[in-house]
Amino acid sequence: MRLRGLAAATAALSVGLAAAMVVAEEPRRAKLPPKFEEVEGVAALVGDSVITLGELRRAMGSQVSAQQAVPTDIERPRSEAELRLQVLQSLIDSTLVLRAAKELGVNAEDRDVEQQIADVKKRNSWDDDDLEKAVRQLGFVGAAAYRQHVKQELVRLQMLKIKLGSRLRITEEEVQKVLDLEHCNGTCEEEVRARHIMIGVRPDDSPRTVNGKREKAWKVYDALVAGRDTFEALAEQYNDDRGAPDGNLGWQRRWTLEPSLATKLWSLEKNDISAVVQTPYGFHVLQVLDRRKSTAKDKELLVSLVRNRLQEDQLVKLYKAWMEEMRHATHIDVRIP
């Protein structure tokens, strides 16, 4: 079983259950924990846990470079205010998961934390000084604070496996139904011919830089939808994908693409232009130019991919139900507009 991004997740879960949030009809303020000293502003209280404005700003800046532990098709927000609210909802979800982990006594081993950090340094060819500089750019006060963040992420991943992984149940009948309906009984698969404009994001980009790039991607989308410029002209001006400078992705099979791109492309009709899609590489605007059926190269792989997709759909439903349950059992006090 493959839970997309579970092994690499390093940021807040982004399922955004704003509608399920528990707040009183009349505004009221929960008390801060006795030992909490309010050095910086408070974004929200979740029971007796505090989410600070600093944590919120840091999470807003790190969303692009992080994998999501639970896949979601929630559209990326256009404005910074919308992003702030969406990220805060994901931080609230994360806090609820950590509170549940504490109740169950789930913890992360120090050696696993150090291995995660070593992997980050290796992938980026960083030494300790480089790591310190990078995490400070992300808003952490230093490597120690980042290490604590990594530990919390590992705990959250363990809780996802405990609470959700064991409940995933996909039958062979369900898999076969999809193969029959979409893949010629497992003998064919769909390809799409697509193009995109990518506004690239670097792992060390500051939150302000990331926000500026998000806004640029939405301007590209607006220009395309309004017909103010052609896809080719905008790709020449804005596209950061060096492998496809004109934006042409050619014919693609679903399993060859980054999951967020694949999910969006397979939801589009021919000639549709997508809203902004967020991946670890940056912000993308996509267009499907054509579709066709082709012979499946590996039926066993196709069956596995179909099963994984069904598992991911079920995972999202289970996760939402779990979050709603915890939200209704916890007083949540949001302190930002």
Rosetta blueprint (number, residue, H / E / L):
1 M L
2 R L
3 L L
4 R L
5 G L
6 L L
7 A L
8 A L
9 A E
10 T L
11 A L
12 A L
13 L L
14 S L
15 V L
16 G L
17 L L
18 A H
19 A H
20 A H
21 M L
22 V L
23 V L
24 A L
25 E L
26 E L
27 P L
28 R L
29 R L
30 A L
31 K L
32 L L
33 P L
34 P L
35 K L
36 F L
37 E L
38 E L
39 V L
40 E L
41 G L
42 V E
43 A E
44 A E
45 L E
46 V E
47 G L
48 D L
49 S E
50 V E
51 I E
52 T E
53 L H
54 G H
55 E H
56 L H
57 R H
58 R H
59 A H
60 M H
61 G H
62 S H
63 Q L
64 V L
65 S L
66 A L
67 Q E
68 Q L
69 A L
70 V L
71 P L
72 T L
73 D L
74 I L
75 E L
76 R L
77 P L
78 R L
79 S L
80 E H
81 A H
82 E H
83 L H
84 R H
85 L H
86 Q H
87 V H
88 L H
89 Q H
90 S H
91 L H
92 I H
93 D H
94 S H
95 T H
96 L H
97 V H
98 L H
99 R H
100 A H
101 A H
102 K H
103 E H
104 L H
105 G L
106 V L
107 N L
108 A L
109 E L
110 D H
111 R H
112 D H
113 V H
114 E H
115 Q H
116 Q H
117 I H
118 A H
119 D H
120 V H
121 K H
122 K H
123 R H
124 N H
125 S L
126 W L
127 D L
128 D H
129 D H
130 D H
131 L H
132 E H
133 K H
134 A H
135 V H
136 R H
137 Q H
138 L L
139 G L
140 F L
141 V L
142 G L
143 A H
144 A H
145 A H
146 Y H
147 R H
148 Q H
149 H H
150 V H
151 K H
152 Q H
153 E H
154 L H
155 V H
156 R H
157 L H
158 Q H
159 M H
160 L H
161 K H
162 I H
163 K H
164 L L
165 G H
166 S H
167 R H
168 L L
169 R L
170 I L
171 T L
172 E H
173 E H
174 E H
175 V H
176 Q H
177 K H
178 V H
179 L H
180 D H
181 L H
182 E H
183 H L
184 C H
185 N H
186 G H
187 T L
188 C E
189 E E
190 E E
191 E E
192 V E
193 R E
194 A E
195 R E
196 H E
197 I E
198 M E
199 I E
200 G E
201 V L
202 R L
203 P L
204 D L
205 D L
206 S L
207 P H
208 R H
209 T H
210 V H
211 N H
212 G H
213 K H
214 R H
215 E H
216 K H
217 A H
218 W H
219 K H
220 V H
221 Y H
222 D H
223 A H
224 L H
225 V H
226 A H
227 G L
228 R L
229 D L
230 T L
231 F H
232 E H
233 A H
234 L H
235 A H
236 E H
237 Q H
238 Y H
239 N L
240 D L
241 D L
242 R L
243 G L
244 A L
245 P L
246 D L
247 G L
248 N E
249 L E
250 G E
251 W E
252 Q E
253 R E
254 R H
255 W H
256 T H
257 L L
258 E L
259 P H
260 S H
261 L H
262 A H
263 T H
264 K H
265 L H
266 W L
267 S L
268 L L
269 E L
270 K L
271 N L
272 D L
273 I E
274 S L
275 A L
276 V L
277 V E
278 Q E
279 T E
280 P L
281 Y L
282 G E
283 F E
284 H E
285 V E
286 L E
287 Q E
288 V E
289 L E
290 D E
291 R E
292 R E
293 K E
294 S E
295 T E
296 A L
297 K L
298 D L
299 K H
300 E H
301 L H
302 L H
303 V H
304 S H
305 L H
306 V H
307 R H
308 N H
309 R H
310 L H
311 Q H
312 E H
313 D H
314 Q H
315 L H
316 V H
317 K H
318 L H
319 Y H
320 K H
321 A H
322 W H
323 M H
324 E H
325 E H
326 M H
327 R H
328 H H
329 A L
330 T L
331 H L
332 I E
333 D E
334 V E
335 R L
336 I L
337 P L
